[in-house]
């Protein structure tokens, strides 16, 4: 994830769209937020309300940040129990 965070926002977006597994979408204020899983971490792509351009990217491993999605997704395939 450290290397991912050093990439530009355009490089991160491209990498997530090519290699990431799409999990869910949610709305927050005026943003559409797409959730992906890539390698061993999660990534949120924050789109403006028009859904065209990525304004922000957030990457994380802590499951507590998945709370907004828990009612809509099954993460059992990407989270190991070991």
DSSP file (Angstrom, degrees, kcal/mol; ACC not computed):
  #  RESIDUE AA STRUCTURE BP1 BP2  ACC     N-H-->O    O-->H-N    N-H-->O    O-->H-N    TCO  KAPPA ALPHA  PHI   PSI    X-CA   Y-CA   Z-CA
    1    1 A X     >        0   0    0      0, 0.0     4,-2.3     0, 0.0     5,-0.2   0.000 360.0 360.0 360.0 -30.6    0.0    0.0    0.0
    2    2 A X  H  >  +     0   0    0      1,-0.2     4,-0.9     2,-0.2     0, 0.0   0.925 360.0  45.8 -60.3 -45.0    2.9    2.3    0.6
    3    3 A X  H >> S+     0   0    0      1,-0.2     3,-0.6     2,-0.2     4,-0.6   0.894 110.4  54.9 -64.5 -39.5    4.0    2.1   -3.0
    4    4 A X  H >4 S+     0   0    0      1,-0.2     3,-1.3     2,-0.2    -2,-0.2   0.909 104.5  53.5 -59.1 -43.9    0.4    2.7   -4.1
    5    5 A X  H 3< S+     0   0    0     -4,-2.3    -1,-0.2     1,-0.3    -2,-0.2   0.720 101.4  60.2 -67.1 -21.4    0.1    5.9   -2.1
    6    6 A X  H << S+     0   0    0     -4,-0.9    -1,-0.3    -3,-0.6    -2,-0.2   0.642  88.2  93.7 -80.8 -14.1    3.2    7.3   -3.8
    7    7 A X  S << S-     0   0    0     -3,-1.3     2,-0.0    -4,-0.6    -3,-0.0  -0.327  87.0 -99.7 -72.9 159.7    1.6    7.1   -7.2
    8    8 A X     >  -     0   0    0      1,-0.1     4,-2.8    -2,-0.0     5,-0.2  -0.313  36.4-105.3 -70.4 164.2   -0.3   10.1   -8.7
    9    9 A X  H  > S+     0   0    0      1,-0.2     4,-2.3     2,-0.2     5,-0.1   0.864 123.2  51.4 -61.2 -36.0   -4.0   10.1   -8.4
   10   10 A X  H  > S+     0   0    0      2,-0.2     4,-2.2     1,-0.2    -1,-0.2   0.901 111.1  47.0 -67.3 -41.0   -4.3    9.2  -12.2
   11   11 A X  H  > S+     0   0    0      2,-0.2     4,-2.4     1,-0.2    -2,-0.2   0.902 112.7  49.6 -67.3 -41.0   -1.9    6.3  -11.7
   12   12 A X  H  X S+     0   0    0     -4,-2.8     4,-2.6     2,-0.2     5,-0.2   0.932 110.9  49.9 -61.9 -45.8   -3.8    5.0   -8.7
   13   13 A X  H  X S+     0   0    0     -4,-2.3     4,-2.4    -5,-0.2    -2,-0.2   0.928 112.0  47.4 -59.5 -47.1   -7.1    5.3  -10.5
   14   14 A X  H  X S+     0   0    0     -4,-2.2     4,-1.9     1,-0.2    -1,-0.2   0.916 112.7  49.1 -61.3 -44.9   -5.8    3.3  -13.5
   15   15 A X  H  X>S+     0   0    0     -4,-2.4     4,-2.9     1,-0.2     5,-0.5   0.913 111.9  48.3 -62.5 -44.2   -4.2    0.6  -11.3
   16   16 A X  H  X5S+     0   0    0     -4,-2.6     4,-2.0     1,-0.2    -1,-0.2   0.916 112.3  48.4 -64.2 -43.3   -7.4    0.2   -9.3
   17   17 A X  H  <5S+     0   0    0     -4,-2.4    -1,-0.2    -5,-0.2    -2,-0.2   0.824 118.2  41.0 -68.2 -30.5   -9.6    0.0  -12.4
   18   18 A X  H  <5S+     0   0    0     -4,-1.9    -2,-0.2    -5,-0.2    -1,-0.2   0.896 133.7  15.1 -82.1 -42.9   -7.2   -2.6  -14.0
   19   19 A X  H  <5S+     0   0    0     -4,-2.9    20,-0.3    -5,-0.2    -3,-0.2   0.578 101.0  98.5-113.2 -12.8   -6.4   -4.8  -11.1
   20   20 A X     << -     0   0    0     -4,-2.0     2,-0.6    -5,-0.5    18,-0.2  -0.405  66.9-127.8 -81.3 155.1   -8.9   -4.1   -8.3
   21   21 A X  E     -A   37   0A   0     16,-3.0    16,-1.9    -2,-0.1     2,-0.2  -0.907  26.2-129.7-100.1 118.4  -12.0   -6.0   -7.5
   22   22 A X  E     +A   36   0A   0     -2,-0.6    14,-0.2    14,-0.2     3,-0.1  -0.482  34.7 167.1 -68.8 133.2  -15.1   -3.8   -7.4
   23   23 A X  E     -     0   0A   0     12,-3.2     2,-0.3     1,-0.4    13,-0.2   0.760  49.8 -31.5-115.3 -44.3  -17.1   -4.3   -4.2
   24   24 A X  E     -A   35   0A   0     11,-1.3    11,-3.2    49,-0.1    -1,-0.4  -0.979  41.7-129.2-167.8 172.3  -19.6   -1.6   -3.7
   25   25 A X  E     +A   34   0A   0     -2,-0.3     2,-0.3     9,-0.2     9,-0.2  -0.984  23.0 172.8-135.9 148.2  -20.8    2.0   -4.2
   26   26 A X  E     -A   33   0A   0      7,-1.9     7,-3.3    -2,-0.3     2,-0.4  -0.954  25.0-124.4-146.3 166.4  -22.1    4.5   -1.7
   27   27 A X  E     +A   32   0A   0     -2,-0.3     2,-0.3     5,-0.2     5,-0.2  -0.913  22.5 176.5-114.1 142.7  -23.1    8.2   -1.6
   28   28 A X  E >   -A   31   0A   0      3,-2.2     3,-2.5    -2,-0.4     2,-0.2  -0.912  63.3 -50.4-146.9 117.8  -21.7   10.8    0.8
   29   29 A X  T 3  S-     0   0    0     -2,-0.3    -1,-0.0     1,-0.3     0, 0.0  -0.380 124.9 -18.6  53.2-118.2  -22.7   14.4    0.5
   30   30 A X  T 3  S+     0   0    0     -2,-0.2    19,-0.8    -3,-0.1     2,-0.3   0.105 119.9  95.7-104.7  23.3  -22.0   15.3   -3.1
   31   31 A X  E <   -AB  28  48A   0     -3,-2.5    -3,-2.2    17,-0.2     2,-0.5  -0.866  59.8-148.6-116.3 147.4  -19.7   12.3   -3.8
   32   32 A X  E     -AB  27  47A   0     15,-2.0    15,-3.3    -2,-0.3     2,-0.6  -0.968  24.3-159.4-104.7 126.4  -20.2    8.8   -5.3
   33   33 A X  E     -AB  26  46A   0     -7,-3.3    -7,-1.9    -2,-0.5     2,-0.5  -0.932   5.8-161.6-118.6 117.4  -17.7    6.5   -3.7
   34   34 A X  E     -AB  25  45A   0     11,-2.4    11,-2.7    -2,-0.6     2,-0.5  -0.826  10.6-147.8 -97.6 132.1  -16.6    3.2   -5.3
   35   35 A X  E     +AB  24  44A   0    -11,-3.2   -12,-3.2    -2,-0.5   -11,-1.3  -0.861  20.8 173.7-104.2 132.4  -15.0    0.6   -3.1
   36   36 A X  E     -AB  22  43A   0      7,-2.8     7,-2.6    -2,-0.5     2,-0.4  -0.896  24.4-141.6-129.8 159.4  -12.4   -1.8   -4.5
   37   37 A X  E     +AB  21  42A   0    -16,-1.9   -16,-3.0    -2,-0.3     2,-0.4  -0.997  24.8 173.5-120.8 128.9  -10.1   -4.4   -3.1
   38   38 A X  E >   - B   0  41A   0      3,-2.8     3,-2.2    -2,-0.4     2,-0.6  -0.997  59.5 -37.0-138.9 132.6   -6.6   -4.7   -4.6
   39   39 A X  T 3  S-     0   0    0     -2,-0.4    -2,-0.0   -20,-0.3     3,-0.0  -0.407 126.2 -25.7  55.1-104.7   -3.7   -6.9   -3.4
   40   40 A X  T 3  S+     0   0    0     -2,-0.6     2,-0.3     2,-0.1    -1,-0.2   0.040 124.3  61.8-128.1  27.2   -4.2   -6.7    0.4
   41   41 A X  E <  S-B   38   0A   0     -3,-2.2    -3,-2.8   -40,-0.0     2,-0.3  -0.956  72.4-113.5-147.9 166.4   -6.0   -3.4    1.0
   42   42 A X  E     -BC  37  60A   0     18,-3.2    18,-2.3    -2,-0.3     2,-0.4  -0.712  23.9-162.0-101.0 151.9   -9.1   -1.5    0.1
   43   43 A X  E     -BC  36  59A   0     -7,-2.6    -7,-2.8    -2,-0.3     2,-0.5  -0.999   6.1-157.2-136.8 133.9   -9.4    1.6   -2.0
   44   44 A X  E     -BC  35  58A   0     14,-3.2    14,-2.1    -2,-0.4     2,-0.6  -0.948   5.9-157.5-107.3 127.4  -12.2    4.1   -2.3
   45   45 A X  E     -BC  34  57A   0    -11,-2.7   -11,-2.4    -2,-0.5     2,-0.7  -0.929  12.1-152.9-101.1 116.6  -12.4    6.2   -5.4
   46   46 A X  E     -BC  33  56A   0     10,-3.1     9,-3.3    -2,-0.6    10,-1.3  -0.817  14.4-170.3 -95.5 111.6  -14.3    9.4   -4.6
   47   47 A X  E     -BC  32  54A   0    -15,-3.3   -15,-2.0    -2,-0.7     7,-0.2  -0.743  26.6-110.9 -99.5 146.9  -16.1   10.8   -7.7
   48   48 A X  E >   -B   31   0A   0      5,-1.7     3,-3.0    -2,-0.3   -17,-0.2  -0.291  48.7 -91.6 -63.7 164.7  -17.8   14.1   -8.0
   49   49 A X  T 3  S+     0   0    0    -19,-0.8    -1,-0.1     1,-0.3   -18,-0.1   0.711 127.3  64.3 -59.1 -20.9  -21.6   13.9   -8.2
   50   50 A X  T 3  S-     0   0    0      3,-0.1    -1,-0.3     1,-0.1   -19,-0.1   0.640 101.6-136.0 -76.2 -12.3  -21.3   13.8  -12.1
   51   51 A X  S <  S+     0   0    0     -3,-3.0    -2,-0.1     2,-0.2     3,-0.1   0.623  75.9 101.3  72.8  13.9  -19.4   10.5  -11.7
   52   52 A X  S    S+     0   0    0      1,-0.2     2,-0.4    -4,-0.1    -1,-0.1   0.889  72.3  40.9 -98.0 -47.9  -16.8   11.4  -14.3
   53   53 A X  S    S-     0   0    0     -5,-0.0    -5,-1.7     2,-0.0     2,-0.6  -0.842  73.4-126.4-113.4 142.1  -13.7   12.5  -12.5
   54   54 A X  E     +C   47   0A   0     -2,-0.4    -7,-0.3    -7,-0.2     3,-0.1  -0.724  26.0 177.8 -82.2 122.0  -12.0   11.1   -9.4
   55   55 A X  E     +     0   0A   0     -9,-3.3     2,-0.3    -2,-0.6    -8,-0.2   0.729  64.6   8.1 -95.0 -26.6  -11.5   13.8   -6.8
   56   56 A X  E     -C   46   0A   0    -10,-1.3   -10,-3.1   -47,-0.1     2,-0.4  -0.995  56.7-154.3-155.8 150.3  -10.0   11.8   -4.0
   57   57 A X  E     -C   45   0A   0     -2,-0.3     2,-0.4   -12,-0.2   -12,-0.2  -0.999   8.8-171.6-130.9 134.5   -8.6    8.3   -3.3
   58   58 A X  E     -C   44   0A   0    -14,-2.1   -14,-3.2    -2,-0.4     2,-0.4  -0.991   3.1-171.0-126.0 127.0   -8.5    6.7    0.1
   59   59 A X  E     +C   43   0A   0     -2,-0.4     2,-0.3   -16,-0.2   -16,-0.2  -0.915  16.6 155.0-116.2 144.7   -6.6    3.4    0.7
   60   60 A X  E     -C   42   0A   0    -18,-2.3   -18,-3.2    -2,-0.4    -2,-0.0  -0.991  38.3-159.4-161.6 160.9   -6.8    1.4    3.9
   61   61 A X        +     0   0    0     -2,-0.3     2,-0.2   -20,-0.2    -1,-0.1   0.576  63.9 104.9-114.8 -25.1   -6.5   -2.0    5.6
   62   62 A X    >   -     0   0    0      1,-0.2     3,-1.5   -20,-0.1     4,-0.2  -0.421  63.4-146.0 -68.6 126.4   -8.5   -1.4    8.8
   63   63 A X  G >  S+     0   0    0      1,-0.3     3,-2.0    -2,-0.2     4,-0.2   0.712  90.4  77.0 -66.0 -20.9  -11.9   -3.1    8.6
   64   64 A X  G >  S+     0   0    0      1,-0.3     3,-1.2     2,-0.2    -1,-0.3   0.784  86.0  62.7 -61.7 -24.9  -13.5   -0.3   10.7
   65   65 A X  G <  S+     0   0    0     -3,-1.5     3,-0.4     1,-0.2    -1,-0.3   0.563  91.5  66.9 -77.4  -6.4  -13.4    1.9    7.5
   66   66 A X  G X>  +     0   0    0     -3,-2.0     3,-2.5     1,-0.2     4,-0.9   0.501  68.7 104.3 -86.4  -4.8  -15.8   -0.6    5.8
   67   67 A X  G X4 S+     0   0    0     -3,-1.2     3,-0.9     1,-0.3     4,-0.3   0.834  72.8  57.3 -49.3 -42.4  -18.6    0.3    8.2
   68   68 A X  G 34 S+     0   0    0     -3,-0.4    -1,-0.3     1,-0.2     3,-0.1   0.713 113.9  41.5 -62.9 -16.2  -20.5    2.4    5.7
   69   69 A X  G X> S+     0   0    0     -3,-2.5     3,-2.8     1,-0.1     4,-1.3   0.556  82.5 100.3-104.1 -11.1  -20.6   -0.7    3.4
   70   70 A X  T << S+     0   0    0     -4,-0.9    -1,-0.1    -3,-0.9    -2,-0.1   0.729  81.6  51.8 -58.7 -27.0  -21.4   -3.5    5.8
   71   71 A X  T 34 S+     0   0    0     -4,-0.3    -1,-0.3     1,-0.2    -2,-0.1   0.582 116.9  39.5 -82.2  -8.3  -25.1   -3.7    5.0
   72   72 A X  T <4 S+     0   0    0     -3,-2.8     2,-0.3     1,-0.1    -2,-0.2   0.570 107.5  54.0-119.3 -11.1  -24.5   -3.9    1.3
   73   73 A X     <  -     0   0    0     -4,-1.3     2,-0.6   -49,-0.0   -49,-0.1  -0.901  58.2-141.2-131.1 157.3  -21.4   -6.2    0.6
   74   74 A X        +     0   0    0     -2,-0.3     3,-0.3   -51,-0.2     4,-0.1  -0.960  21.4 173.9-111.6 110.3  -20.0   -9.6    1.4
   75   75 A X    >>  +     0   0    0     -2,-0.6     4,-1.4     1,-0.2     3,-1.3   0.266  46.5 108.9-100.8  11.3  -16.3   -9.3    2.1
   76   76 A X  T 34 S+     0   0    0      1,-0.3    -1,-0.2     2,-0.2     5,-0.1   0.799  75.5  56.1 -60.9 -29.2  -15.7  -12.9    3.2
   77   77 A X  T 34 S+     0   0    0     -3,-0.3    -1,-0.3     1,-0.2    -2,-0.1   0.750 114.5  37.4 -74.6 -22.5  -13.9  -13.8   -0.1
   78   78 A X  T <4 S+     0   0    0     -3,-1.3     2,-0.6     1,-0.1    -2,-0.2   0.532 106.1  69.9-108.4  -7.5  -11.3  -11.0    0.4
   79   79 A X  S  < S-     0   0    0     -4,-1.4     2,-0.2    -3,-0.0    -1,-0.1  -0.944  72.9-147.7-114.0 116.5  -10.8  -11.1    4.2
   80   80 A X        -     0   0    0     -2,-0.6    -3,-0.1     1,-0.1    -2,-0.0  -0.512   9.0-142.4 -81.3 151.4   -9.0  -14.2    5.5
   81   81 A X              0   0    0      1,-0.2    -1,-0.1    -2,-0.2    -5,-0.0   0.374 360.0 360.0 -92.0   4.3   -9.9  -15.5    8.9
   82   82 A X              0   0    0      0, 0.0    -1,-0.2     0, 0.0    -2,-0.0   0.475 360.0 360.0 -87.1 360.0   -6.3  -16.4    9.8
